[in-house]
Amino acid sequence: MTFKWLIKRRHRKDLEEIKRKIENVEKEAKRNKFKRYVVTLYYLLPNFYKRKIEEEARYSNIEDYPYYYSQISIISFLLLSIFPIYLFLIKVSFIFPVLLFIFMLIASLLIPYFSLIMSAESRRKRIEKYLPDFLILVSSNMKSGLTIDKAILFASRKEFGELSEITRKAAYEIYSGKDVDDALLDMSSYIKSQIFNKTIKLLIQGLRAGGNIAKLLEEAANDIRNTELLQKEIKTTVITYIMFIFFAGVIASPVLFAISVFLINSTMSMWKIDVSMEEMLKEYSVMNIMTIHKPKINVQMFEIFSLISLMITTFFAGLLISIIQTGGYKNALKYSPIFMLLSIAIYYGAYYLLSYLFGNMLI
């Protein structure tokens, strides 16, 4: 009895394992089918744009980039289309929501590409952070008598993160018989870093010339560290300009627009007067004493203009701060979206605060 019971139990476990495997296969098949539908968006893009996406995906170390791009693009489009739909529902002019909808569609196709650029930039920073220590370690290994391939392999430690993976791969390629120059150049093609690429080219030239490679690597490491210190000093000196741009674009502009919209709404509400007062104004107008007309101001359009102006202002504020800090525009992709959301939040917060404090006095 015990033997038969063990056989039945083992058989039941095998059946449960088979069922789990079948369920996993079915889930994977459904996931792959969904991915095929999603990835269709990527293959509809122009070839030159796909080449740029592939290049940035290689620098970001993202293998499944078609699915990555399509997924972010669809999510971005769904989120960005909320604002045009809202304008259409509140019955704003038909042309404006349609134009804004087209703009949001183009933006949703560009956002994944910009996210890849940001991912490649953050990866570059992580690699450059450990590069001086790595070069010093390679130099120490070469001083102890190791060849360049063994020195790189033994210096590829886990604490160096992604840099160790790239350098270990290059060392294995050199072991397998690949030319040293080609292996080092392939290593630099996966990192979008001028510092790293210049270091690799300097190393290749040193190997060809037969110079003191260990000393060359030490000097390169010291130069990289000095460059990092210089960049930090530059950031501290321009902090005043950054604070001024941030205050003017992200804080002052939303408050001023909120005050303007509140005053316009208050002024328009003052014209909601009773019939007797309106007849008296007409009599004065007939007697040529004074002519008073209700101002023709579209408050709704002015609010839309305020929001668009804030988005444009904060976008260029992020761009300016990025250029001042790093000399490039790539960090604007990190600053501008946050500035836009923050300015809109300050705008609505200031408007509702004014309505709460002064609404009863003016209206």
ZICORUR-V33617 format. One record per pair of residues at least 4 apart in sequence whose ideal C-beta (glycine too) atoms are under 6 Angstrom apart, sorted by the first residue. I is the first residue (numbers start at 1). J is the second residue. D is the distance in whole Angstrom. If there is no record, write none. Layout:
# ZICORUR-V33617
i->I j->J d->D
i->I j->J d->D
This chain:
# ZICORUR-V33617
i->35 j->39 d->6
i->35 j->67 d->5
i->38 j->70 d->5
i->39 j->66 d->5
i->39 j->67 d->5
i->39 j->70 d->5
i->41 j->70 d->4
i->42 j->66 d->4
i->42 j->69 d->5
i->42 j->70 d->5
i->45 j->49 d->5
i->45 j->50 d->5
i->53 j->69 d->6
i->53 j->113 d->6
i->56 j->116 d->4
i->56 j->117 d->6
i->56 j->120 d->5
i->57 j->62 d->5
i->57 j->65 d->4
i->57 j->116 d->6
i->59 j->120 d->4
i->59 j->192 d->4
i->60 j->116 d->5
i->60 j->119 d->4
i->60 j->120 d->5
i->60 j->123 d->6
i->62 j->68 d->6
i->64 j->68 d->6
i->65 j->69 d->6
i->67 j->71 d->6
i->69 j->112 d->4
i->72 j->76 d->6
i->72 j->112 d->4
i->72 j->115 d->6
i->73 j->108 d->5
i->73 j->109 d->6
i->73 j->112 d->5
i->76 j->80 d->6
i->76 j->108 d->4
i->76 j->111 d->4
i->77 j->81 d->6
i->77 j->108 d->4
i->80 j->104 d->4
i->80 j->108 d->6
i->81 j->85 d->6
i->81 j->104 d->6
i->84 j->97 d->5
i->84 j->100 d->5
i->84 j->101 d->4
i->87 j->92 d->4
i->87 j->97 d->4
i->88 j->97 d->4
i->92 j->96 d->6
i->97 j->101 d->6
i->114 j->333 d->5
i->117 j->330 d->6
i->118 j->333 d->5
i->120 j->192 d->5
i->121 j->330 d->5
i->124 j->192 d->6
i->124 j->193 d->5
i->127 j->162 d->6
i->127 j->163 d->5
i->127 j->191 d->6
i->128 j->193 d->6
i->128 j->195 d->6
i->130 j->134 d->6
i->130 j->160 d->4
i->130 j->163 d->5
i->131 j->224 d->6
i->132 j->221 d->4
i->132 j->224 d->5
i->132 j->225 d->5
i->134 j->155 d->6
i->134 j->160 d->6
i->134 j->163 d->6
i->135 j->217 d->5
i->135 j->220 d->6
i->135 j->221 d->4
i->136 j->221 d->5
i->137 j->155 d->4
i->138 j->151 d->5
i->138 j->152 d->6
i->138 j->155 d->5
i->138 j->217 d->6
i->139 j->214 d->4
i->139 j->217 d->4
i->139 j->218 d->5
i->141 j->146 d->5
i->141 j->151 d->4
i->141 j->154 d->5
i->141 j->155 d->6
i->142 j->146 d->6
i->142 j->151 d->5
i->142 j->213 d->6
i->142 j->214 d->4
i->143 j->214 d->5
i->146 j->150 d->4
i->146 j->151 d->4
i->149 j->171 d->5
i->149 j->174 d->4
i->152 j->167 d->5
i->152 j->171 d->5
i->153 j->171 d->4
i->156 j->164 d->4
i->156 j->167 d->5
i->156 j->168 d->4
i->157 j->164 d->6
i->160 j->164 d->4
i->164 j->168 d->6
i->166 j->187 d->5
i->170 j->183 d->5
i->170 j->187 d->4
i->173 j->178 d->4
i->173 j->183 d->4
i->174 j->178 d->6
i->174 j->180 d->6
i->174 j->183 d->5
i->178 j->182 d->6
i->178 j->183 d->5
i->181 j->204 d->5
i->184 j->200 d->5
i->184 j->204 d->6
i->188 j->197 d->5
i->188 j->200 d->4
i->191 j->196 d->5
i->195 j->224 d->6
i->199 j->220 d->5
i->206 j->211 d->5
i->206 j->213 d->5
i->206 j->216 d->5
i->235 j->325 d->6
i->238 j->324 d->5
i->241 j->324 d->6
i->242 j->321 d->5
i->245 j->249 d->6
i->245 j->317 d->5
i->245 j->320 d->5
i->245 j->321 d->6
i->246 j->250 d->5
i->247 j->251 d->5
i->247 j->252 d->6
i->248 j->252 d->5
i->249 j->253 d->6
i->249 j->313 d->5
i->249 j->314 d->5
i->249 j->317 d->3
i->250 j->314 d->6
i->250 j->339 d->5
i->250 j->342 d->6
i->250 j->343 d->5
i->253 j->313 d->5
i->254 j->310 d->6
i->254 j->343 d->5
i->254 j->346 d->4
i->254 j->347 d->4
i->255 j->350 d->5
i->257 j->306 d->4
i->257 j->347 d->6
i->258 j->347 d->5
i->258 j->350 d->4
i->258 j->351 d->4
i->261 j->303 d->6
i->262 j->351 d->6
i->262 j->354 d->5
i->264 j->297 d->6
i->264 j->299 d->6
i->265 j->299 d->6
i->266 j->362 d->4
i->269 j->363 d->5
i->271 j->294 d->5
i->273 j->277 d->4
i->273 j->278 d->6
i->281 j->292 d->5
i->284 j->289 d->5
i->284 j->290 d->5
i->285 j->291 d->5
i->310 j->343 d->5
i->311 j->340 d->5
i->314 j->339 d->4
i->314 j->340 d->5
i->314 j->343 d->5
i->315 j->336 d->5
i->317 j->339 d->6
i->318 j->332 d->4
i->318 j->335 d->3
i->318 j->336 d->3
i->318 j->339 d->5
i->319 j->329 d->6
i->319 j->332 d->4
i->321 j->335 d->6
i->322 j->329 d->6
i->322 j->331 d->4
i->322 j->332 d->4
i->326 j->331 d->6
i->332 j->336 d->5
i->335 j->339 d->6
i->354 j->358 d->6
i->355 j->359 d->4
i->358 j->362 d->6
i->359 j->363 d->6
